Amino acid sequence: MDASTNCPKCNSEHAYQDGALWVCPECAHEWSAEAATAAETSQEAGVRDAHGNPLTDGDSVIVIKDLKVKGSSSVVKGGTKVRNIRLTEGSDGHNIACKIDGIGAMNLKSEFVKKA
């Protein structure tokens, strides 16, 4: 069985086709072949900023709104320029790792930045 028929939710290789749907017996997830193709296409698109521009490692971005820093009383102000970002695979939605002057290393969500 090839990797395209693995379950997209739990990556189980025991998925089977039932009519037009694929079914995973381990997590009970059901999906169509069209949905799997659309998911692969969206992953190929990569990380995009708030305006839909593609981001790459080393880009500079600008924060578009004030962001509270969790566990601190400091705030990242809107308009702050962040240089040399790194794209990460964040399961919590934080897909940009960076250093911000005056605050330090932190992770950002791409929906709150625009490409500089």
N, C-alpha and C positions, 0 to 999 in steps of 0.2 A: 504494500500500500504506500503511495507517495505522500509527501508532506502536505499536499493541497487538500487531502481528505481527512487530515487530523482535525480534531475538534478545536475551533478557534477560542473556546473558553478555557478548557483545561488541557489542551494539546494531547488528548488521548488518541491513540492510534486504532482504537476499536470502533470507530464510527462506521455506520452503515447507511446505505441509501434506502429510503422508504418512500417510494413514489417520486415526487419532485423535491422532497426534503432530505437532508442528511440528519441523522440522529446519533447522539452520543449516549451510550448505555451507562456511562459512569456518572455524568453530571446532568443527564436528561436535557441537554441543550439541543435545540433544533435550529437548522439554518438551511437556506437555499444556496444553490451553486452561484446564483447571481449576487447574493449578499457577500459571499466569500470573495468573489472577484472585485466587488466594490470596496471591500475592506483592504484588499491588497493595493488597489489603486490609491486609496487615501493614505496608506502608509508610505507609498512611493512619493507622494506629494511633499512629505517632510513637514518640518515645523514652520508655521507661518505666524506672522505678527498680527496685530489687531486689524490691520487693513488688508490682509491677505498676501503680503509680500513674503517670499520664502526667506528663511534665515539659515545661515551657515555658521560654523565655528569661526570665531575671530571677528564677527561683525560687531558693529557698535549699534546700540539701541537707545531709545529715549523712553522713559517711563511716562505713561500718558495720564495717570491719576495718582493721587496720594495713596500710598500703601502702608498700612500699619505693620510693624515688624513684630511677629509673634514672640511673646516672652520678653518684650522690651517696651519701653515707653517711647522709643524713637520712631520716626516716620520717614519713609522714602518719599520725597516730594515729587509731584508731577513735574516733568521737564528735566529730571535728573538724567544725565547722559551716562551710560554704562558702556565701557569699552571692552573688547576682547571677550565676548561671551563664549561659553561652551554649551553645546546641546547635549542633553542627557535624556535617558529613558526614565522619566519619573512616573510612577504609578499613581501618584497623588495629583498629577496635573502640572507639577512644577518641572518644566522641561528645559529651563535655562539655568546654568550655574554661572555665577559671576562674583566679582568683588566690587563693592560700592564704596567710594571714598567716604570716610567718616563713620561707616557702619561695619564694613568687613565682608566676608564671604557669605553669600546667601543664594537661595534658589528663587527664581521668578517664574510666573506663568506667562507664556507667550501672548496671551490675550490682553495683557496689561502693558505691552510695549509696542513701539513702532520702530521700524528700521531707520537709522540715522543717515 
